[in-house]
Amino acid sequence: MPPETQRPRSGGAALELLVHGVGGATPQEMLDDPRTVRVTGDRTAAVYRRADDADAERHPERYGERPIPEAYCWSNLTSGNGSRALWLLLLPFMVVNLAHWMRPATTGLGRSQRLYGVLVRLVALTLTVTLTAAACEVALDLTAWQCAGSPRCVEGRSWLGFLAPEGHGWWSQPGRRLALAAVVPVALVTLLWYLSNRTWSAYEAQRPLTDDTPGTGTNAETDTAGNAGANAVPAAGAGDDDSRPGEDAEGADGDRHREPGPGTTGAGRRVTVRPALGRPGFWYGRRLVARLRAAHTAAGFLTVAGALTAAAVDHDRRLGGATAQSAGGLLQAAIAVCAGVVVWVVCSRGRSERRRDAGLDRVLVTWLPAGSLVLLGLAACYAAWSRPGWVSAGALPGNLTFRWITLAQLALVVSLAVTAHALHRRSRHPRVAMRGLGGPAVAMLACGLGGVMTGGVAQRVADWLDKDATPGTGDGAIVGPPVLLSWQAAVIPVLLVLLLVPVVLLLARTRRVTRLLAPVVEAEYRPVELGEGASAPGGPRSRRAVSDGLRTRQIAGARARAGLTDFAPRLVAVLSGTALLLGAAAVLGSWASGEVPGQAADSTDSSLVQSVADTAQALGSWLVGLGFILFVTWGRRAYRDASARRTIGILWDVGTFWPRAAHPFAPPCYAERAVPDLTWRIASWTRRTGGRLVLSGHSQGSVLAAAAVWQLPDATRHRVALLTYGSPLERLYGRWFPAYFGAAHLSALSRELHCWRNLWRDTDPIGGPVLVPAEGERPEVDRGPLLDPLAYGRTADHPLPEPILGHSDYQADPVFAEERTELLDQLPPPLLPQQRHEGSRPGPEAAGPVAPGPVGAAPTTAVSATVPAGAGEGRAEPAEPHGDSRGHGPRRTPGNQDTPGRTQGSSGRSSA
């Protein structure tokens, strides 16, 4: 339904709900007022108002010309307390979880879509095994087996004395040392389980708005509105969820897709396939996360049990009796069977999105980790059984684990790339990043990151235990970690050198584009003789400006640097492709030679090869060590310093938007709290007041805003206008996550909303246009690029030099207030009290008003509405410093109602 363009300037109750972007912002900064109160919410995420606006609904006459500003602050979801520093340990898990959501958009090929989800979850499982195996390598192999069994290594380390064979103590036998050292990897797995379970209770447990509100597309995913066909889009995601035979498979790994357009059900009703983000179960992933958490916890325990059993079985096969060999064989068989159950659990079921699935599979969630823990206990008892004469020498038996894990990861990534290519080929789109291969590329980066982190820990511990000797060369007190880790470290310098090529090319391109843009910039700001207060077409008000070469280069350079974001897919392609090839080369090199790169090169006659190999090995080991030190230092500082934690929180803001569909140990999805918060606030306010609402989202806040709009009931959604600015909806999310934010989905979102406007600048490295064209009488969504800076030089309105704002301070542009006013004027008039309650269902889950009247109806007078205390709107608490201990907003300009870019009631600063 196209909006009416000419509207009166007063339309009754109106609210502007501001949502900040990454990095967070305080309520004082967002509302441009040092005195704010918390309206509803808690210390983690809440809605705030200015103290003067706390009872705004009781005095509608004060807000005839401006909306009531509210700020939703969610930054503490990702950077709230010191425990967030532990999330650095989960970085590879977060990255592989992103790969799950990068599946290409397509129609049909349900099996391929299911296979894509299964492959990503298997890659995620290998990362859990890799991390646990690294802990086993450090605690069991390097410390308990090699160092404790070597007199040279034990010398000077009194804390290892009770484990030394020379002491002839109870713990001196290798098996008992291993059983004791197993406490370390078991504690790590337990910590991961604890973090996942704790965040699962706080994030995944947030209930969506309602399960059966008409118009949300739940249950049968049907809408009976007459415009169903216009709003239909291909369903995103699905396939391997809990669908039963004969049912449609709908979920995150492969839906039964329908082409855009109307359809009919068996009853003859028109049907619309809801976008995935509009389904009631999308932001409610309790069941899948609980299942995956049980499987990954069991996998961790089984990895430790396998390491304990392998060493004891190797000894028993050489020197043990028949009873010991039989017991070891049975134990290994039981571990293999349990591991098979883990793989089956990971592969058999994906997300359920068509409804809020409250089931938890309690038997599986309880007994799978418990059974693996029992096997771990049996393995510890078996390893600790007395074996006189057992001596630990060389490396721990079974240390080929890293090699097999790496091979499995490479095979899975290649299979994932083949599957993604088949999906993208079915439905090509030129804006999709890396031609649909973004998911496999990111999965490869997750594997590489996990390998570097685990290998770095093992090499640093080996260096510490072996003092000045080089691990793997055989000239120290211990053998050192597996040679594959040395090969993987040696390829890091090669990877960095190869990355220099595209980096240099991009830098050269930036300089060239800056020169090319210089005349364009000067043409846009070309001085025009004007009278006092006149305006230049398309530019700021000016008396006379003078061309300034430095100023021109600054503006052109900002635009050129902002354009580098669009080359990120090429850089990721080079990085992931090179990592894949070098990873395969590292496996082949370690397998063929059985030696570290430096020793393997000694067998050649080329001094150049020897020199390169020695340099790469030494430099790679140094880089891994440096990375490990920086990682620990960064985590320690983040634990103690709130400002550092907010900086790291930017990483989580971007990486944890998506639910944990692949890895349960990934940092939690903050959107599973933020999206229900926004939908509940929007629906409750519009239902209680009947007023109009502008949802104003900056940067990542615009993504949350779009996700919240998709979750709203139809009647509520048509009373909401969306204003986005600095938005990555198309530039980043549309390209990297096409199955959820592709062109068809953004176009459908525009049709479902009454009105939507997107502001962008060409100096913004993150935000951009959403590329939704005009349709019928509905105008184009984008307005831009906005002029940045607002003035080229000094003018009457801007006597001081204006900054280049880039991604921040969109409210400083006069266009912001203009577009917000236009959106409010285009919304339907407020509903009268009797209209608000007609047709609404009784009970607490009545989430929205009935459908509004004709859009073209004239607005009524202001609606006098109080804020019921039951909704949390009746209490007003002083706001705590939210995400910032300063407790004050930005400096306010006296008489700022006359300052360009500021109007009475305009909100404060946006957050990057």
QUIZIVEN-V143426 format. One record per backbone hydrogen bond with DSSP energy under -0.5 kcal/mol. NH is the residue of the N-H (numbers start at 1). CO is the residue of the C=O. E is the energy in kcal/mol with one decimal. If there is no record, write none. Layout:
NH|CO|E  NH|CO|E
This chain:
7|5|-0.7  15|692|-2.0  16|68|-2.9  17|15|-0.6  17|694|-2.4  18|16|-0.7  18|70|-3.2  19|696|-2.5  20|72|-0.9  24|21|-1.2  30|26|-2.4  31|27|-2.5  32|28|-0.8  33|28|-1.5  36|34|-0.8  37|49|-2.9  38|877|-3.6  39|37|-0.6  39|47|-2.9  40|47|-1.2  42|45|-2.1  46|73|-1.6  47|40|-3.1  48|71|-2.8  49|37|-2.3  50|69|-0.5  51|35|-2.3  53|50|-1.3  54|51|-1.1  56|53|-1.8  58|55|-1.4  59|55|-0.6  59|56|-1.4  62|59|-1.6  63|60|-1.5  64|61|-0.7  68|14|-2.4  69|67|-0.6  70|16|-2.9  71|48|-2.4  72|18|-3.1  73|46|-2.5  73|71|-0.7  74|72|-0.6  76|44|-0.5  77|74|-1.9  78|75|-1.6  79|75|-1.4  80|76|-1.1  84|81|-1.7  85|82|-1.9  86|83|-1.5  87|84|-1.4  88|85|-1.5  89|86|-1.5  90|87|-1.6  91|88|-1.4  94|90|-2.0  95|91|-2.1  96|92|-2.2  97|93|-1.6  98|94|-1.5  99|95|-1.3  100|96|-1.0  101|97|-0.8  101|98|-0.8  102|98|-0.5  102|99|-1.0  103|100|-0.7  113|109|-2.2  114|110|-2.3  115|111|-2.7  116|112|-2.2  117|113|-1.7  118|114|-2.3  119|115|-2.7  120|116|-2.1  121|117|-2.0  122|118|-2.0  123|119|-2.3  124|120|-2.3  125|121|-1.9  126|122|-2.1  127|123|-1.4  128|124|-1.5  129|125|-2.1  130|126|-2.4  131|127|-2.4  132|128|-2.3  133|129|-2.9  134|130|-2.2  135|131|-1.9  136|132|-2.3  137|133|-2.4  138|134|-2.2  139|135|-2.7  140|136|-1.9  141|136|-1.7  142|137|-3.0  143|138|-1.3  144|139|-2.1  145|140|-1.9  146|141|-3.1  147|142|-2.1  148|143|-2.5  150|147|-1.5  151|149|-0.5  154|150|-2.3  155|151|-1.8  157|154|-2.6  158|156|-0.5  160|157|-1.8  161|158|-1.5  163|160|-1.5  164|160|-0.7  164|161|-1.0  165|148|-0.6  167|164|-1.2  168|165|-1.4  169|164|-0.5  172|169|-1.3  173|170|-0.6  177|173|-2.1  178|174|-2.4  179|175|-2.2  180|176|-2.2  181|177|-2.5  182|178|-1.6  183|180|-1.5  184|181|-1.8  185|181|-0.6  186|182|-2.0  187|183|-2.4  188|184|-2.0  189|185|-2.4  190|186|-2.4  191|187|-2.4  192|188|-2.3  193|189|-2.4  194|190|-2.6  195|191|-2.7  196|192|-2.4  197|193|-2.8  198|194|-2.7  199|195|-2.3  200|196|-2.2  201|197|-1.7  202|198|-1.1  203|199|-2.8  204|199|-0.6  205|200|-0.9  206|203|-1.7  207|205|-0.5  216|213|-1.8  219|354|-0.9  221|218|-1.7  222|218|-0.7  228|225|-1.3  231|227|-1.2  231|228|-0.7  232|228|-0.9  232|229|-0.6  233|273|-1.1  238|254|-0.6  247|244|-2.5  250|248|-0.9  254|251|-0.5  255|237|-1.8  255|238|-0.6  256|249|-1.0  257|255|-1.1  263|271|-0.9  265|269|-1.7  268|265|-1.7  271|263|-1.8  274|272|-0.7  278|275|-1.8  279|276|-1.7  281|353|-2.3  282|279|-1.4  284|281|-1.4  287|357|-0.5  289|285|-2.1  290|286|-2.2  291|287|-2.2  292|288|-3.0  293|289|-2.6  294|290|-2.0  295|291|-2.3  296|292|-3.0  297|293|-2.3  298|294|-2.2  299|295|-2.3  300|296|-2.2  301|297|-2.3  302|298|-2.7  303|299|-1.9  304|300|-1.7  305|301|-2.5  306|302|-2.7  307|303|-1.9  308|304|-2.2  309|305|-2.5  310|306|-2.4  311|307|-1.3  312|308|-1.4  313|309|-2.9  314|310|-2.1  315|311|-1.6  316|312|-2.5  317|313|-2.4  318|314|-1.0  319|315|-3.1  320|315|-0.8  320|316|-0.8  325|321|-2.0  326|322|-2.4  327|323|-2.6  328|324|-2.6  329|325|-2.4  330|326|-2.6  331|327|-2.3  332|328|-2.4  333|329|-2.3  334|330|-2.5  335|331|-2.3  336|332|-2.3  337|333|-2.4  338|334|-2.5  339|335|-2.4  340|336|-2.0  341|337|-1.9  342|338|-2.1  343|339|-2.2  344|340|-2.3  345|341|-2.6  346|342|-2.2  347|343|-2.1  348|344|-2.2  349|345|-0.7  350|240|-3.2  353|250|-0.8  353|351|-0.6  354|250|-0.6  357|355|-1.0  358|356|-0.9  365|361|-3.0  366|362|-2.1  367|363|-2.8  368|364|-2.0  370|366|-1.4  371|367|-2.9  372|368|-2.1  373|369|-2.2  374|370|-2.1  375|371|-2.1  376|372|-2.1  377|373|-2.2  378|374|-2.4  379|375|-2.5  380|376|-2.4  381|377|-2.3  382|378|-2.6  383|379|-2.5  384|380|-2.2  385|381|-0.7  385|382|-0.6  390|387|-1.8  393|391|-0.5  399|396|-0.8  401|398|-1.0  404|400|-2.0  405|401|-2.6  406|402|-2.5  407|403|-2.3  408|404|-2.4  409|405|-2.4  410|406|-2.5  411|407|-2.4  412|408|-2.5  413|409|-2.5  414|410|-2.2  415|411|-2.3  416|412|-2.5  417|413|-2.2  418|414|-2.1  419|415|-2.3  420|416|-2.7  421|417|-2.3  422|418|-1.9  423|419|-2.0  424|420|-2.7  425|421|-2.4  426|422|-0.9  427|423|-0.9  427|424|-0.6  432|429|-1.5  433|735|-2.3  435|432|-1.3  436|433|-1.5  437|434|-1.7  438|433|-0.7  439|102|-0.6  441|437|-2.0  442|438|-2.5  443|439|-2.5  444|440|-2.2  445|441|-1.9  446|442|-2.2  447|443|-2.1  448|444|-2.6  449|445|-2.8  450|446|-2.5  451|447|-2.4  452|448|-2.4  453|449|-2.4  454|450|-2.4  455|451|-2.6  456|452|-2.3  457|453|-1.8  458|454|-2.2  459|455|-2.6  460|456|-2.3  461|457|-2.4  462|458|-2.3  463|459|-2.5  464|460|-2.2  465|461|-2.5  466|462|-2.5  467|463|-0.5  469|466|-1.9  471|469|-0.5  472|479|-1.2  473|470|-1.8  485|482|-1.3  486|482|-0.8  487|483|-2.1  488|484|-2.7  489|485|-2.0  490|486|-1.9  491|487|-1.2  492|489|-1.0  493|489|-0.6  494|490|-0.6  495|491|-2.5  496|492|-2.4  497|493|-2.3  498|494|-2.3  499|495|-1.8  500|496|-1.1  500|497|-0.6  501|497|-0.6  501|498|-0.8  502|498|-0.7  503|499|-1.7  504|500|-2.8  505|501|-2.2  506|502|-2.4  507|503|-2.2  508|504|-2.5  509|505|-2.4  510|506|-2.4  511|507|-1.9  512|508|-2.1  513|509|-3.0  514|510|-2.2  515|511|-1.8  516|512|-2.0  517|513|-2.3  518|514|-1.0  519|515|-0.5  520|516|-0.5  521|517|-2.7  522|518|-2.2  523|519|-1.9  524|520|-1.9  525|521|-1.9  526|523|-0.8  530|543|-0.9  534|531|-2.2  536|540|-0.7  539|536|-2.3  542|534|-0.6  552|548|-2.6  553|549|-2.3  554|550|-2.2  555|551|-2.1  556|552|-2.8  557|553|-2.7  558|554|-2.0  559|555|-1.9  560|556|-2.4  561|557|-2.7  562|558|-1.9  563|559|-1.4  564|561|-1.3  565|562|-1.1  566|563|-1.1  567|564|-2.0  568|565|-1.7  571|567|-1.8  572|568|-2.7  573|569|-2.3  574|570|-2.3  575|571|-2.5  576|572|-3.0  577|573|-2.5  578|574|-2.3  579|575|-2.2  580|576|-2.3  581|577|-2.1  582|578|-2.8  583|579|-2.3  584|580|-2.0  585|581|-2.2  586|582|-2.3  587|583|-1.9  588|584|-2.4  589|585|-2.8  590|586|-2.3  591|587|-2.2  592|588|-2.8  593|589|-2.1  594|590|-1.6  600|596|-2.6  601|597|-2.1  602|598|-0.8  602|599|-0.5  603|599|-0.5  603|600|-0.8  604|601|-1.6  607|605|-0.6  610|606|-1.8  611|607|-2.5  612|608|-2.8  613|609|-2.7  614|610|-2.5  615|611|-2.4  616|612|-2.8  617|613|-2.5  618|614|-2.5  619|615|-3.1  620|616|-2.5  621|617|-2.2  622|618|-2.1  623|619|-2.7  624|620|-2.5  625|621|-2.2  626|622|-2.6  627|623|-2.8  628|624|-2.3  629|625|-2.4  630|626|-2.7  631|627|-2.3  632|628|-2.4  633|629|-2.8  634|630|-2.9  635|631|-2.4  636|632|-2.6  637|633|-2.5  638|634|-2.5  639|635|-1.9  640|636|-1.4  641|637|-3.0  642|640|-0.6  645|641|-1.9  646|642|-2.0  647|643|-1.7  648|644|-2.4  649|645|-1.9  650|646|-0.9  650|647|-0.9  651|647|-0.6  651|648|-1.1  652|648|-1.2  653|649|-2.7  654|650|-1.7  655|651|-2.4  656|652|-2.3  657|654|-0.6  661|659|-1.9  666|663|-1.1  670|656|-1.1  670|668|-0.8  671|656|-0.6  672|669|-1.0  673|670|-1.7  674|670|-2.8  675|671|-2.5  677|673|-1.8  678|674|-2.5  679|675|-2.7  680|676|-2.6  681|677|-2.2  682|678|-2.8  683|679|-2.6  684|680|-2.5  685|681|-2.3  686|682|-2.4  687|683|-1.9  688|684|-2.0  689|685|-2.1  690|686|-2.0  692|13|-2.5  693|719|-1.5  694|15|-3.0  695|693|-0.6  695|721|-3.2  696|17|-2.7  696|694|-0.8  697|695|-0.7  697|723|-2.3  698|19|-2.2  699|725|-1.9  701|698|-2.5  702|699|-1.5  703|699|-0.8  704|700|-2.0  705|701|-2.3  706|702|-2.3  707|703|-2.4  708|704|-2.4  709|705|-2.4  710|706|-2.1  711|707|-1.0  712|708|-0.6  712|709|-1.2  717|713|-2.9  718|714|-1.8  719|716|-2.0  720|717|-1.4  721|693|-2.8  722|755|-2.0  723|695|-2.7  723|721|-0.5  724|722|-0.5  724|757|-2.5  725|697|-1.7  726|759|-1.6  727|759|-0.5  732|728|-1.7  733|728|-2.5  734|729|-1.1  735|730|-0.8  736|732|-2.5  737|733|-2.4  739|103|-0.8  740|737|-1.8  741|737|-2.4  742|738|-1.0  746|742|-2.3  747|743|-2.2  748|744|-2.0  749|745|-2.2  750|746|-2.0  751|747|-1.7  752|748|-2.1  753|749|-1.7  754|717|-0.7  754|720|-0.9  755|720|-0.6  757|722|-2.4  758|781|-2.4  759|724|-2.7  760|783|-1.2  764|761|-1.0  765|763|-0.6  768|727|-1.9  773|771|-0.7  775|778|-2.1  778|775|-2.1  781|772|-1.8  783|758|-2.7  786|760|-2.8  795|798|-2.3  805|803|-0.8  808|805|-2.0  812|809|-1.0  813|810|-1.6  816|813|-1.8  817|813|-0.7  818|814|-1.8  819|815|-3.0  820|816|-2.3  821|817|-2.1  822|818|-2.1  823|819|-2.4  824|820|-2.1  825|821|-2.2  826|822|-1.4  827|823|-0.9  827|824|-0.6  830|11|-0.7  831|690|-1.9  835|832|-0.6  836|832|-2.1  837|833|-1.1  838|834|-1.0  840|837|-0.9  846|843|-1.3  847|845|-1.1  850|835|-0.5  857|854|-1.5  864|862|-0.6  865|57|-1.5  865|863|-0.7  868|866|-0.7  871|868|-1.1  872|869|-1.9  873|868|-1.1  874|868|-0.6  877|38|-1.8  879|36|-2.2  883|881|-0.8  896|893|-1.1  898|895|-2.0  899|896|-0.9  902|899|-2.4  906|903|-2.6  908|30|-2.7  909|29|-1.5
